[in-house]
Amino acid sequence: MYAVLIGLVGGSFGNVVIHRAPRGLSVVRPASRCPACGAPIAPYDNVPVLSYLWLRGSARCCGARISPRYVVVELLGGLLSWAIVEAVVLRLPGDTLLGRAAAIFTADLLLAIGLLIAAFIDLEHMYVPDLVSIGGTVLGIATFSFRPGVSLAGAIAGAAVGFLVVWLPFGVGYRAIRGRTGMGLGDAKLAMLAGAWFGWPGAVFALLAGAVQGTLFAVVLVLVEGKIDEPVAVRAEKQRIEERLATLSADERASALAELGKDPVHEPSGKGVGQARIAFGPFLVLATLEYLLVGRDVLERYVRWLGFAW
């Protein structure tokens, strides 16, 4: 129960980061405010999940609709916290000190909440904040001893493998062949994070499992919707940029376009489903969480099935 409550609070803070980080706002100050009118939110209206239900999804101050994302992220935080206790903490050796068990739980929960933040920001804005990817990589390397079979060298090598296995073929190689980026730098940093936490097997698992699940999602989306659209926030940002570009001189516009061309989000989309742009970060996040909770067991069974020792 306590673990679930901690996860709910972590999810609530995650919502603050998801809303503020893409807008360049501090995630610490000011205290929670209504996204619609800016009025401070009273503590009794800021209780995870319960306040949303009590207010029936509307802000008390101005009546604006509260995005269901808030309660979804809070519930996911609570669920992941419980899952970490069940899949990680309760499986520790019986002689594990309480302080060490608490430290492992805290580190893994920070990873889970950080990944939630990355997934929802990428879904809405198609970018992954360095606060999560690089910060998570540093934390993963610093806590390598919390994970069985991962050494300091293995964590560092895993981070390098995770980054390079995405960036070299899909960033550098794909651009050289197709003239556009296959996967962005943010995706490479997320794979780097997975490698830092779980070594190179974790990075490879995250990439392959993420690719399979992302492909299945894209197929289902095309079958249901008939197309894959960019997120509303991304389309709105591009519209604002176009309006701004229209006010610039020819030289200023050329310079601005050259700078925008370095960002994969602003690359022209090709025609057809195969050229559609979809946020891959959430699927890397999903696969990394899967590895945290069950991935090592899955790999062990697969390797044994192949007849090799793990």
C-alpha positions in Angstrom: 0.0 0.0 0.0 2.8 2.5 0.9 4.6 1.7 -2.3 1.4 2.4 -4.3 1.0 5.8 -2.5 4.6 6.7 -3.2 4.1 5.8 -6.9 0.9 7.9 -7.1 2.8 10.9 -5.7 5.6 10.2 -8.1 3.1 10.1 -11.0 1.7 13.4 -9.8 5.1 15.1 -9.9 5.6 13.5 -13.3 2.6 15.3 -14.6 4.2 18.6 -13.5 7.3 17.8 -15.5 5.3 16.6 -18.6 3.4 19.9 -18.7 6.2 22.3 -17.8 9.4 20.9 -19.3 8.3 21.3 -23.0 7.3 24.9 -22.2 10.7 25.8 -20.7 9.2 26.3 -17.2 10.7 25.4 -13.9 9.4 22.0 -12.6 10.0 23.2 -9.0 8.5 26.7 -8.8 5.8 28.0 -8.6 3.6 25.5 -6.8 1.0 23.6 -8.8 -1.3 25.9 -10.8 -4.2 25.4 -13.1 -2.9 25.0 -16.7 -5.9 26.9 -18.0 -6.1 30.0 -15.9 -2.9 29.9 -13.8 -4.7 30.0 -10.4 -2.9 28.1 -7.6 -4.3 24.7 -6.9 -5.2 24.1 -3.2 -3.6 21.0 -1.6 -7.0 19.3 -1.2 -7.5 19.6 -5.0 -4.1 18.1 -5.7 -4.5 14.6 -4.2 -3.6 12.1 -6.8 -6.5 10.4 -8.6 -9.0 11.2 -5.8 -9.1 15.0 -6.6 -9.7 14.2 -10.3 -12.7 12.0 -9.4 -14.0 14.4 -6.8 -13.9 17.4 -9.2 -15.3 15.2 -12.0 -12.5 16.1 -14.3 -13.0 19.9 -14.1 -10.9 22.6 -12.4 -12.5 24.1 -9.4 -11.1 27.6 -10.2 -12.3 28.1 -13.7 -14.2 25.0 -14.7 -11.7 24.0 -17.4 -11.6 20.4 -18.4 -8.7 18.5 -16.8 -6.9 16.2 -19.2 -7.4 12.5 -18.4 -3.6 12.2 -18.9 -3.2 13.5 -15.3 -5.0 10.6 -13.7 -3.6 8.1 -16.2 0.0 9.0 -15.3 -0.8 8.9 -11.6 -2.3 5.5 -11.8 0.6 4.2 -13.9 3.0 5.6 -11.3 1.1 3.6 -8.6 0.9 0.5 -10.7 4.6 0.5 -11.6 5.6 1.1 -8.0 3.6 -1.9 -6.9 5.1 -3.9 -9.8 8.6 -3.0 -8.8 8.0 -4.3 -5.2 6.6 -7.5 -6.6 9.0 -8.2 -9.4 12.2 -6.7 -7.9 12.2 -6.0 -4.2 10.5 -9.2 -3.0 12.8 -11.3 -5.1 15.9 -9.9 -3.5 18.0 -12.5 -1.4 16.7 -13.0 2.1 19.8 -11.5 3.7 19.5 -8.1 1.8 19.6 -5.2 4.2 16.5 -3.1 4.5 18.4 0.0 3.5 19.7 -1.6 0.4 16.2 -2.9 -0.6 14.8 0.6 -0.1 17.6 2.1 -2.2 16.9 -0.4 -5.0 13.2 0.4 -4.9 13.9 4.1 -5.0 16.2 3.9 -7.9 13.9 1.7 -9.9 10.9 3.9 -9.2 12.9 7.0 -10.3 13.6 5.1 -13.5 10.0 4.2 -14.0 8.7 7.7 -13.4 11.3 9.2 -15.6 10.4 6.8 -18.4 6.7 7.8 -18.0 7.7 11.4 -18.3 9.7 10.7 -21.5 6.9 8.7 -23.1 4.2 11.2 -22.6 6.3 14.2 -23.6 7.4 12.3 -26.7 3.8 11.4 -27.5 2.8 15.1 -27.4 5.9 16.9 -28.6 8.0 14.2 -30.3 11.1 14.9 -28.3 12.7 13.3 -25.2 14.1 15.7 -22.5 17.8 15.2 -21.6 16.8 15.6 -18.0 15.3 12.0 -18.4 17.6 10.4 -20.9 21.0 11.7 -19.8 20.1 12.0 -16.1 18.7 8.5 -16.2 21.9 7.2 -17.9 24.0 8.7 -15.1 21.8 7.3 -12.4 21.9 3.9 -14.1 25.7 3.8 -14.2 25.9 5.1 -10.6 23.6 2.3 -9.3 25.0 -0.5 -11.4 25.5 -2.7 -8.3 21.7 -2.7 -7.7 21.2 -5.0 -10.6 22.5 -8.6 -10.7 25.0 -9.4 -13.4 25.7 -5.7 -14.3 29.2 -4.4 -13.6 30.4 -0.8 -13.9 32.2 -1.6 -17.1 29.0 -3.4 -18.3 26.8 -0.4 -17.6 29.2 2.0 -19.4 29.6 -0.4 -22.3 25.8 -1.0 -22.4 25.2 2.8 -22.6 27.6 3.1 -25.5 26.1 0.1 -27.3 22.6 1.4 -26.8 23.4 4.8 -28.2 25.5 3.6 -31.2 23.1 0.8 -32.2 20.4 3.4 -32.8 22.4 6.5 -33.9 24.8 5.0 -36.4 22.4 3.0 -38.6 19.2 5.1 -38.1 20.7 8.6 -37.6 23.8 8.7 -39.7 23.3 5.8 -42.1 19.7 6.3 -42.9 20.2 10.0 -43.5 23.1 9.2 -45.9 20.9 6.8 -47.9 17.4 8.3 -47.7 18.2 11.9 -47.0 16.2 12.0 -43.8 16.6 10.7 -40.2 15.2 7.3 -39.4 15.3 7.7 -35.6 16.1 10.8 -33.7 18.8 11.5 -31.1 16.3 11.3 -28.3 15.6 7.6 -29.2 19.4 6.9 -29.2 19.6 8.5 -25.8 16.7 6.3 -24.5 18.5 3.2 -25.8 21.6 4.5 -24.1 19.6 4.8 -20.8 18.4 1.2 -21.1 22.0 0.0 -21.7 23.3 1.9 -18.7 20.7 0.2 -16.4 20.8 -3.3 -17.8 23.9 -3.7 -19.9 24.0 -4.4 -23.7 21.3 -7.1 -23.4 18.9 -4.6 -22.0 19.6 -2.1 -24.8 19.1 -4.7 -27.5 16.0 -6.0 -25.9 14.6 -2.4 -25.6 15.3 -1.7 -29.3 14.0 -5.0 -30.7 10.9 -5.3 -28.4 10.2 -1.6 -28.9 10.4 -2.0 -32.7 8.0 -4.9 -32.7 5.5 -3.2 -30.5 5.8 0.1 -32.3 5.2 -1.6 -35.7 2.1 -3.4 -34.4 0.7 -0.2 -33.0 1.4 1.6 -36.4 -0.4 -1.2 -38.3 -3.4 -1.1 -36.0 -3.5 2.7 -36.2 -3.5 2.7 -40.0 -6.2 0.0 -40.1 -8.4 2.0 -37.7 -7.7 5.6 -38.7 -6.4 5.1 -42.2 -3.3 7.3 -41.6 -0.7 8.4 -39.0 -0.8 12.1 -38.1 1.7 14.0 -36.1 0.7 15.1 -32.6 -1.5 18.2 -32.4 1.2 20.1 -30.4 3.8 19.4 -33.1 1.5 20.6 -35.9 0.6 23.7 -34.0 4.3 24.4 -33.4 5.1 24.0 -37.1 2.3 26.4 -37.9 3.7 29.0 -35.5 7.1 28.6 -37.1 5.7 29.0 -40.6 4.0 32.3 -39.5 7.3 33.5 -37.9 9.3 32.5 -41.0 6.9 34.6 -43.2 8.0 37.7 -41.4 11.7 37.2 -42.0 13.9 38.4 -44.8 15.1 35.9 -47.4 18.5 35.6 -45.8 17.1 35.2 -42.3 14.6 32.7 -43.6 17.3 30.6 -45.3 19.3 30.6 -42.1 16.3 29.6 -40.0 15.4 26.8 -42.4 18.9 25.5 -42.3 18.8 25.4 -38.5 15.4 23.7 -38.4 16.7 21.1 -40.9 18.9 19.8 -38.1 15.8 18.7 -36.1 14.2 15.5 -37.4 10.8 16.7 -36.3 10.9 19.5 -38.8 12.1 17.4 -41.7 9.5 17.2 -44.5 7.4 14.1 -44.2 7.4 11.7 -47.2 4.2 10.3 -48.7 2.8 6.9 -47.7 2.6 5.0 -44.5 6.2 4.0 -44.7 7.2 7.6 -44.6 4.9 8.6 -41.7 6.5 10.0 -38.6 5.6 8.3 -35.3 7.0 8.8 -31.8 9.2 5.8 -31.1 10.2 6.9 -27.6 7.0 5.5 -25.9 7.8 2.0 -27.3 11.4 2.1 -26.1 10.0 3.2 -22.7 7.5 0.3 -22.7 10.2 -2.2 -23.7 12.6 -0.9 -21.0 9.9 -1.2 -18.3 9.2 -4.7 -19.5 12.9 -5.6 -19.2 13.0 -4.1 -15.7 10.1 -6.2 -14.6 10.3 -9.5 -16.6 12.8 -9.0 -19.4 15.7 -10.9 -17.8 13.5 -13.9 -17.0 12.3 -13.9 -20.7 15.9 -13.8 -22.0 17.0 -16.5 -19.6 14.2 -18.8 -20.8 14.9 -18.0 -24.5 18.7 -18.6 -24.1 18.0 -21.9 -22.3 15.6 -22.9 -25.1 18.4 -22.3 -27.6 20.6 -24.6 -25.5 23.0 -22.1 -24.2 24.0 -21.2 -20.6 23.1 -17.7 -19.4 
